Amino acid sequence: MANVKFVEVKSEIGAGTRGASMGVDALKTAALDLGSFIFARIPSVEIKTENQLLFEAPKHPYAKRIDGVYTLCDRISAEVSSNLKKKVFPIVLAGDHSTAAGTIAGIKVAFPESRLGVIWIDAHADMHSPFTTPSGNMHGMTLSAVLGEDNMDCAINNPDKETAELWSKLKSVGGISPKIQYSDLVFIALRDLEPEESYLIKKNKVKVFPVPEVKRNGVEMIAKETLLYLSSCTHIYISFDVDSMDSAISKGTGTPVRNGITEKEAGSLCTRLIQNEKVCCFEICEVNPTLDTENLMAENTVEILQQVVGHLTYKH
């Protein structure tokens, strides 16, 4: 078990709905209810958050709490890179999805010459910027941050100078920008996106496996095609947002979306992907027990997490 480590990030400053900061503890409670000792057997570290900013009015309407997101991503980057350099596989357990920008930065710091592939299992594209966002919520800007993308072609906002400077800093966390290329990004279960995001996906010919294709071809084929598509990459990162699952079973998340994948499909997909030797980091995010009934989302997610850990420890 020494080769795997949990990195706990109990943050929700990037989300528009409150409660995701309690997601990690909900997973621990679910593990106990299911009789799992996964959290006792695997070492973990908790990253200091900036959740105190939730009690202040946001200073940057087009990038809410971006100062805290930057600070947090810098801390996550340092922790993830440190683990990877020690040949420890980090499993990031996060609140809202904005923290993935720090995870990706950490991978690039550890492997600066790598060609990093990203598998984004999510109902949403998270490809807005302060110039295009309709909400100002940072968890919707994560991929644009690591792609170094402003999308000025679709700009509808005019952020102030301080916001623009903080956005530039966030894009450059780890001292590298961009961190990934559009050609090395794969979306799975994407189904809820704005026109500005659709524009980028079409313009850059981003690979997308929509839910109907997952249902039609099966998880095994989707995983195989995903890994084949990313075969030129030297490292691969998997980010699993629980809202990729259908809203019938994913009420315990801030932005549930209908017509998603099932818990069984999600588990099979993640475990199939994690077995590839290029995968160096896995992240789970957006569990929100305040929106749930009987902690169902956390229980479903723990089942998936146990499968992932089982294959990882076998692989290592």
C-alpha positions as CSV (number, residue, x, y, z in Angstrom):
1,M,0.0,0.0,0.0
2,A,3.0,2.3,0.3
3,N,2.8,3.2,-3.4
4,V,-0.6,4.8,-3.2
5,K,-1.6,7.9,-1.2
6,F,-4.8,9.9,-0.7
7,V,-4.5,13.7,-1.1
8,E,-7.5,15.2,0.6
9,V,-8.7,18.6,-0.7
10,K,-11.8,19.7,1.3
11,S,-12.4,22.8,-0.8
12,E,-15.6,24.2,-2.3
13,I,-14.6,27.8,-3.1
14,G,-14.8,27.1,-6.9
15,A,-18.4,25.9,-6.8
16,G,-21.6,27.8,-6.9
17,T,-23.4,25.4,-4.5
18,R,-22.3,24.9,-0.9
19,G,-21.4,21.5,0.6
20,A,-18.7,19.9,-1.6
21,S,-16.1,20.6,1.1
22,M,-17.8,17.8,3.1
23,G,-17.5,15.3,0.3
24,V,-14.3,13.7,1.6
25,D,-15.7,13.1,5.0
26,A,-18.9,11.7,3.4
27,L,-16.7,9.2,1.6
28,K,-15.1,8.2,4.9
29,T,-18.5,7.7,6.5
30,A,-19.7,5.7,3.5
31,A,-16.6,3.5,3.7
32,L,-17.4,2.7,7.4
33,D,-21.1,2.0,6.6
34,L,-20.0,-0.4,3.9
35,G,-17.5,-2.1,6.1
36,S,-14.5,-0.9,4.1
37,F,-11.2,-0.1,5.8
38,I,-9.7,1.6,2.8
39,F,-9.1,4.9,4.7
40,A,-7.3,3.0,7.5
41,R,-5.0,1.1,5.1
42,I,-3.9,3.9,2.8
43,P,-1.9,6.9,4.0
44,S,-3.3,10.3,3.4
45,V,-2.5,14.0,3.6
46,E,-4.9,16.9,3.9
47,I,-4.2,20.1,2.0
48,K,-5.0,23.4,3.8
49,T,-8.0,25.0,2.1
50,E,-9.1,28.6,1.6
51,N,-12.7,28.0,2.6
52,Q,-12.7,31.0,4.8
53,L,-13.3,33.1,1.7
54,L,-16.8,31.7,1.5
55,F,-17.7,34.1,4.4
56,E,-16.7,37.1,2.3
57,A,-18.3,38.7,-0.7
58,P,-16.5,37.6,-3.9
59,K,-14.1,40.3,-5.1
60,H,-13.9,39.1,-8.7
61,P,-17.4,38.5,-10.2
62,Y,-16.0,36.9,-13.3
63,A,-13.7,34.6,-11.4
64,K,-15.1,34.2,-7.9
65,R,-12.5,33.6,-5.2
66,I,-9.8,33.1,-7.9
67,D,-7.2,34.3,-5.4
68,G,-8.0,31.4,-3.1
69,V,-8.2,28.9,-6.0
70,Y,-4.7,30.0,-7.1
71,T,-3.3,29.6,-3.6
72,L,-4.9,26.2,-3.2
73,C,-3.8,25.0,-6.6
74,D,-0.2,26.0,-5.8
75,R,-0.3,23.8,-2.6
76,I,-1.9,20.9,-4.5
77,S,0.7,21.1,-7.2
78,A,3.6,20.9,-4.7
79,E,2.0,17.9,-2.9
80,V,1.2,16.0,-6.1
81,S,4.6,16.6,-7.7
82,S,6.4,15.6,-4.4
83,N,4.5,12.2,-4.4
84,L,5.1,11.5,-8.1
85,K,8.9,12.2,-7.7
86,K,8.9,9.6,-4.9
87,K,7.1,7.1,-7.1
88,V,3.9,7.4,-5.0
89,F,0.6,7.3,-6.9
90,P,-1.6,10.2,-5.7
91,I,-5.3,9.7,-5.6
92,V,-6.8,13.2,-5.1
93,L,-10.1,13.3,-3.2
94,A,-11.4,16.8,-3.9
95,G,-14.4,18.9,-3.2
96,D,-15.1,21.1,-6.2
97,H,-13.4,20.5,-9.6
98,S,-11.4,23.7,-9.7
99,T,-8.6,22.0,-7.7
100,A,-7.8,19.7,-10.7
101,A,-5.8,22.6,-12.2
102,G,-3.4,22.2,-9.2
103,T,-3.3,18.4,-9.7
104,I,-2.4,18.8,-13.4
105,A,0.2,21.4,-12.5
106,G,1.8,19.0,-10.1
107,I,2.1,16.3,-12.7
108,K,3.8,18.7,-15.1
109,V,6.2,19.9,-12.4
110,A,7.1,16.3,-11.7
111,F,7.4,15.4,-15.4
112,P,8.1,18.7,-17.1
113,E,9.1,17.1,-20.4
114,S,6.1,14.8,-20.5
115,R,3.2,14.8,-23.0
116,L,0.3,14.6,-20.6
117,G,-3.0,13.1,-21.6
118,V,-6.1,14.0,-19.7
119,I,-9.3,11.8,-19.5
120,W,-12.1,14.1,-18.2
121,I,-15.1,11.9,-17.1
122,D,-17.6,14.6,-16.5
123,A,-21.0,15.9,-17.6
124,H,-19.5,19.3,-18.1
125,A,-16.6,20.6,-20.2
126,D,-15.2,23.1,-17.6
127,M,-13.8,25.2,-20.5
128,H,-14.9,28.7,-19.6
129,S,-12.6,31.6,-18.7
130,P,-13.3,34.9,-16.9
131,F,-14.0,36.3,-20.4
132,T,-16.7,33.8,-21.2
133,T,-18.2,32.5,-17.9
134,P,-21.9,33.0,-17.3
135,S,-21.5,32.3,-13.6
136,G,-18.0,33.3,-12.4
137,N,-17.7,29.9,-10.7
138,M,-14.1,28.6,-11.0
139,H,-14.9,24.9,-11.2
140,G,-16.2,25.7,-14.7
141,M,-12.8,27.1,-15.8
142,T,-10.4,24.3,-14.9
143,L,-9.5,22.9,-18.3
144,S,-9.2,26.4,-19.8
145,A,-6.6,27.2,-17.1
146,V,-4.4,24.2,-17.9
147,L,-4.9,24.7,-21.7
148,G,-3.9,28.4,-21.3
149,E,-7.2,29.3,-23.0
150,D,-9.0,32.6,-22.8
151,N,-11.4,32.0,-25.7
152,M,-11.5,35.7,-26.7
153,D,-13.4,34.8,-29.8
154,C,-16.4,34.2,-27.6
155,A,-15.8,36.9,-24.9
156,I,-18.8,38.3,-23.3
157,N,-17.2,39.7,-20.1
158,N,-14.7,42.4,-19.4
159,P,-12.8,41.4,-16.2
160,D,-10.9,44.1,-14.3
161,K,-7.1,44.2,-14.4
162,E,-6.7,42.3,-11.1
163,T,-8.9,39.5,-12.2
164,A,-7.0,39.2,-15.5
165,E,-3.6,39.1,-13.7
166,L,-4.9,36.4,-11.2
167,W,-6.1,34.4,-14.2
168,S,-2.7,34.6,-15.8
169,K,-1.1,33.4,-12.5
170,L,-3.6,30.5,-12.3
171,K,-2.8,29.4,-15.9
172,S,0.9,29.5,-15.0
173,V,0.8,27.5,-11.7
174,G,3.9,25.3,-11.7
175,G,5.7,27.6,-14.0
176,I,4.4,25.9,-17.2
177,S,1.6,27.1,-19.5
178,P,-0.1,25.5,-21.3
179,K,0.2,22.2,-19.5
180,I,-1.8,20.1,-22.0
181,Q,-2.8,20.3,-25.6
182,Y,-6.3,19.9,-27.0
183,S,-5.1,16.8,-29.0
184,D,-4.3,15.1,-25.7
185,L,-7.7,15.6,-24.0
186,V,-10.6,13.1,-24.0
187,F,-14.1,13.8,-22.7
188,I,-16.3,10.9,-21.5
189,A,-20.0,11.3,-20.6
190,L,-20.0,15.0,-21.6
191,R,-23.5,16.3,-22.1
192,D,-24.1,19.7,-20.6
193,L,-22.1,22.5,-22.1
194,E,-22.5,26.2,-23.2
195,P,-22.0,27.5,-26.7
196,E,-18.6,29.0,-25.8
197,E,-17.4,25.6,-24.8
198,S,-18.9,23.9,-27.8
199,Y,-17.0,26.4,-30.0
200,L,-13.6,25.4,-28.5
201,I,-14.4,21.7,-28.7
202,K,-15.3,22.0,-32.4
203,K,-12.6,24.4,-33.3
204,N,-9.9,22.2,-31.7
205,K,-11.5,18.8,-32.7
206,V,-11.5,17.6,-29.1
207,K,-12.2,13.9,-28.7
208,V,-15.6,13.3,-27.1
209,F,-17.3,10.0,-26.1
210,P,-20.9,10.9,-25.4
211,V,-23.1,8.8,-23.2
212,P,-25.1,7.1,-26.1
213,E,-21.8,5.9,-27.5
214,V,-20.7,4.5,-24.1
215,K,-24.1,2.7,-23.9
216,R,-23.9,1.5,-27.5
217,N,-20.3,0.3,-27.6
218,G,-19.7,-0.6,-24.0
219,V,-17.2,0.5,-21.4
220,E,-14.5,-1.8,-22.5
221,M,-14.5,-0.5,-26.1
222,I,-14.6,3.2,-24.9
223,A,-11.6,2.6,-22.6
224,K,-9.7,0.9,-25.3
225,E,-10.4,3.7,-27.8
226,T,-9.5,6.4,-25.3
227,L,-6.2,4.8,-24.5
228,L,-5.4,4.3,-28.2
229,Y,-6.3,7.9,-28.9
230,L,-3.8,9.0,-26.1
231,S,-1.1,6.5,-27.1
232,S,1.4,9.2,-28.0
233,C,1.2,10.6,-24.5
234,T,3.9,9.7,-21.9
235,H,1.7,10.1,-18.9
236,I,-2.1,10.1,-18.4
237,Y,-4.3,11.7,-15.7
238,I,-7.9,10.6,-15.0
239,S,-10.3,13.1,-13.5
240,F,-13.7,11.6,-12.4
241,D,-16.5,14.0,-11.6
242,V,-19.4,12.2,-10.0
243,D,-21.9,14.1,-12.0
244,S,-20.8,12.0,-15.0
245,M,-23.2,9.5,-13.5
246,D,-26.9,9.9,-14.2
247,S,-28.8,12.3,-12.0
248,A,-31.1,9.5,-10.8
249,I,-28.1,8.2,-8.8
250,S,-26.1,11.5,-8.5
251,K,-28.4,13.8,-6.6
252,G,-25.5,14.3,-4.1
253,T,-23.6,16.6,-6.3
254,G,-23.9,20.3,-7.1
255,T,-24.7,20.1,-10.8
256,P,-26.5,16.8,-11.6
257,V,-27.4,16.1,-15.2
258,R,-29.8,13.6,-16.7
259,N,-28.9,10.7,-19.0
260,G,-25.5,9.9,-17.6
261,I,-23.6,6.7,-17.1
262,T,-24.5,4.2,-14.3
263,E,-22.4,3.6,-11.2
264,K,-21.5,0.2,-12.6
265,E,-20.4,1.7,-15.9
266,A,-18.4,4.4,-14.0
267,G,-16.6,1.8,-11.9
268,S,-15.8,-0.5,-14.8
269,L,-14.6,2.5,-16.9
270,C,-12.3,3.8,-14.1
271,T,-10.8,0.4,-13.3
272,R,-10.2,-0.4,-16.9
273,L,-8.4,2.9,-17.5
274,I,-6.4,2.8,-14.3
275,Q,-4.7,-0.4,-15.4
276,N,-2.8,1.4,-18.1
277,E,0.9,1.8,-17.1
278,K,0.9,5.5,-18.3
279,V,-1.8,6.5,-15.7
280,C,0.0,8.4,-13.0
281,C,-2.8,10.1,-11.0
282,F,-6.5,9.8,-10.4
283,E,-8.9,12.3,-9.0
284,I,-12.5,12.1,-7.7
285,C,-14.5,15.3,-7.1
286,E,-17.9,17.0,-6.5
287,V,-19.5,14.7,-3.9
288,N,-21.9,16.9,-2.0
289,P,-23.6,15.1,1.0
290,T,-25.8,18.2,1.8
291,L,-27.8,17.5,-1.4
292,D,-28.0,13.8,-1.0
293,T,-30.3,11.2,0.6
294,E,-28.8,8.7,3.0
295,N,-25.3,9.4,1.6
296,L,-26.0,7.4,-1.5
297,M,-23.6,9.3,-3.8
298,A,-20.7,8.8,-1.4
299,E,-21.5,5.1,-1.1
300,N,-21.6,4.7,-4.9
301,T,-18.3,6.6,-5.1
302,V,-16.6,4.5,-2.4
303,E,-17.5,1.4,-4.4
304,I,-15.7,2.9,-7.4
305,L,-12.8,4.1,-5.3
306,Q,-12.3,0.6,-3.8
307,Q,-12.1,-0.9,-7.3
308,V,-9.6,1.7,-8.4
309,V,-7.4,1.2,-5.4
310,G,-7.5,-2.6,-5.7
311,H,-6.2,-2.4,-9.3
312,L,-3.6,0.2,-8.4
313,T,-2.1,-1.8,-5.6
314,Y,-2.0,-4.8,-7.8
315,K,-0.5,-2.8,-10.7
316,H,2.2,-1.4,-8.4
